[in-house]
Amino acid sequence: MILDKEVEIQRKLKIEPIEGSYNSYVVGEKEKRDWSGNIYLACVAAILAIAFFT
């Protein structure tokens, strides 16, 4: 391990049964959307719109 501290991460799991099988499931992670790029783009667009209309 590189770091001295161990960080515990809670993951959101999505569990779905497999059709046609007995007692079998697919386990996948729920993905969080990354909104930082969209917020950055909206801020740049707002600044450009204000500069254009003034």
C-alpha positions as CSV (number, residue, x, y, z in Angstrom):
1,M,0.0,0.0,0.0
2,I,1.2,3.5,-0.8
3,L,-0.8,5.4,1.7
4,D,-0.7,4.8,5.4
5,K,-4.4,5.5,5.8
6,E,-7.0,3.0,4.6
7,V,-10.0,4.7,3.0
8,E,-13.3,2.9,3.1
9,I,-15.5,3.5,0.0
10,Q,-19.1,2.7,0.0
11,R,-20.3,1.4,-3.4
12,K,-23.8,1.4,-4.8
13,L,-24.5,-2.1,-6.1
14,K,-27.3,-3.1,-8.5
15,I,-28.3,-6.8,-8.2
16,E,-30.4,-8.3,-10.9
17,P,-31.5,-12.0,-11.2
18,I,-30.4,-13.8,-14.3
19,E,-33.4,-15.0,-16.4
20,G,-33.5,-18.8,-17.0
21,S,-31.2,-19.7,-14.1
22,Y,-31.8,-20.8,-10.5
23,N,-30.5,-18.5,-7.8
24,S,-28.0,-16.7,-10.0
25,Y,-27.6,-12.9,-10.0
26,V,-25.7,-10.3,-11.9
27,V,-23.9,-7.8,-9.6
28,G,-23.1,-4.4,-11.1
29,E,-22.2,-1.0,-9.8
30,K,-24.5,1.9,-10.1
31,E,-22.6,4.6,-12.0
32,K,-22.7,8.1,-10.7
33,R,-22.9,10.8,-13.4
34,D,-20.0,13.2,-13.6
35,W,-21.7,16.6,-13.7
36,S,-18.5,18.6,-13.3
37,G,-17.8,18.8,-17.0
38,N,-21.4,19.9,-17.7
39,I,-21.3,22.6,-15.0
40,Y,-18.0,23.9,-16.4
41,L,-19.4,24.0,-19.9
42,A,-22.5,25.8,-18.7
43,C,-20.4,28.5,-16.9
44,V,-18.3,29.1,-19.9
45,A,-21.4,29.4,-22.1
46,A,-23.0,31.8,-19.6
47,I,-19.9,34.0,-19.6
48,L,-19.7,34.0,-23.4
49,A,-23.4,34.9,-23.6
50,I,-23.0,37.8,-21.1
51,A,-20.0,39.0,-23.0
52,F,-21.8,38.8,-26.4
53,F,-25.0,40.6,-25.2
54,T,-23.3,43.5,-23.4
